[in-house]
Structure formats: C-alpha cells, structure tokens
C-alpha cells in the first residue's frame, strides 16, 4: 500500500469521528437551552385558577403627587390625568397662580363651552374654571380626552371666536349657509360658495331687481308697496 493510500484510509475515520462528536456536542447544548427556556416559562406562568397576581406599587399612595380639582374639589393623582391652566399669549393679562381640573370635569366643561360658557380670547381654548384667574386651558392640552361629538363642534366654535377676535373689517357671513368670507369693502356684492349672490350692504339678494339700484332706492320702493297694499286692504 502506498503512503498516500494509508493517509487517506486514516483520515476518513477521523473526519467521521470528529463530525459525530460535533453533532453530540450540539445536541447537548440544545438540550441545555431547552431546559433553561422551560424553567423561565414556568416562572412566567400565571397564577393558578387563571388569576393574575397584582403587584402593588411600592410607592405609598399618600406620597404620590396629587391635586385638588377646581370644579369638583376632589383630590386626584396627577399621573391619572390633570389639566392645568396656562397663560394666554393673545392677552396682556395673566395670572401667576395655576389651577388644575380632573379629566371628567374637563369633559363636562368642554361640553358646556360648545353653547353656553364663554371661550378664551383668540379661540385658543377655554377660560380657567377659577373665576378670578386670567389663564386658560389650551385646547391642545385636553383635546385628546374629548369625544368626536364634543371635539368637532367645540373646535368650530373656537375657530369662530378666533375670527371674531381678529376684528376683520372685510369679514362677512353668508345668511344662507353661515360661511364667513372676506370681501373687499368697495364691492357691492359677493358670490358665496353655496351659490348665493348676496348684497354686501343689505340683506337682499343681489339679483336683477337690485342691479342698478341702491339699497336706499329699494327700501323706498318697499315702503311705497307697503303703503299701497295697506290702502287696498281698506277698500
């Protein structure tokens, strides 16, 4: 036998033996990992009878930061939700002291502001619930807690308040649809997006009867028609 044949015959069993040892070692490592995983899973299993064990907060309830709601006067933890008034940058007057209200009272306060209570100057939010305070509750601080039924109409009212406080001289409101638009003050009429052609100086439509006549002339014609109809009713 040649030397090369001897070396080849010896090397093949050695390779097979080494491969077998590697497979055995890999199997042992996999078994150890599987055993550790099962132990970890058992430690994470829920308590018997499917009851979840509640871990108590190590922080004492009395030590948790709290506040008194300015509307219901109940004490709440700040981490449970707290809306605090801030300075209104549209107003020159503000208060150094701040006041807070709870989430539920904020929802009720916002709902009332849709139709009843005044809103903050500039439409930034709501006035502080404490009467003597000049600060406001910013909309961006409590809008997250509102339902769509309250948020959308409240936002619309705040937008209208913002426009009103801007004191735009060329702002008009369409009597048909209520949309507000800016119209040049020297224009006799404007065309609303709803299709109405409205006189800017009187409540009338700017139609064929109005074109070429002033509002005063039409007022006089209406007075004459009214007098004539009264005379006809007498006879």
Secondary structure, 3 states (H helix, E strand, C coil): CCHHHHHHHHHHHHHHHHHHHHHHHHHHHHHHHHHHHHHHHHHHCCCHHHCCCCCCCCCCHHHCCEEECCCCCCEEEHHHCCEECECCCCCCCCCCCCCEECHHHHHHHHHHHCCCCCECHHHCEEECCCCCCCCEEEHHHHHHHCCHHHHHHHHHHHHHHHHHHCCCCCEEECCCCCCEEECCCCCCEEECCCCCEEECCCCCECCCCCCCCCHHHHHHHHHHHHHHHHHHHHC
